[in-house]
Amino acid sequence: MEGFGRAAFFGLCFGLLWGIGCSLAIMYSLFLTGYRRAIKDSLKQVKPPRYTQMLEKILAKRAETKARKKAARASEAAQTPAESE
């Protein structure tokens, strides 16, 4: 029974590690495929519609974030009393 317990433990550990390794390899290959496609799309002379839509969405989100941060800084400056000497 003692030998079976060790074998089961090692089998479980190796099986778990093997499964995690395989799933990471698959996710990495899918990531690289999408990344390569995005690079190819960005280098084309005529951009695909999806590329331009996503780019517009990203730029709008960046502008919104920048405006929000600017408003927060202005609000903080208005709330903080000016130090006078």
ZISUL-V130999 format. One record per residue. N is the residue number from 1. OMEGA is omega in whole degrees, 0 to 359 (* if undefined). Layout:
# ZISUL-V130999
n/omega
N/OMEGA
N/OMEGA
This chain:
# ZISUL-V130999
n/omega
1/181
2/178
3/179
4/180
5/178
6/180
7/179
8/180
9/180
10/177
11/178
12/180
13/181
14/178
15/179
16/179
17/179
18/180
19/178
20/179
21/180
22/181
23/176
24/178
25/179
26/179
27/179
28/180
29/177
30/179
31/181
32/179
33/179
34/180
35/179
36/180
37/179
38/178
39/179
40/179
41/182
42/181
43/179
44/177
45/177
46/184
47/175
48/182
49/181
50/179
51/181
52/178
53/180
54/179
55/177
56/180
57/179
58/180
59/178
60/180
61/177
62/180
63/179
64/179
65/179
66/179
67/179
68/179
69/179
70/178
71/179
72/178
73/179
74/179
75/178
76/181
77/180
78/182
79/181
80/179
81/181
82/179
83/178
84/181
85/*
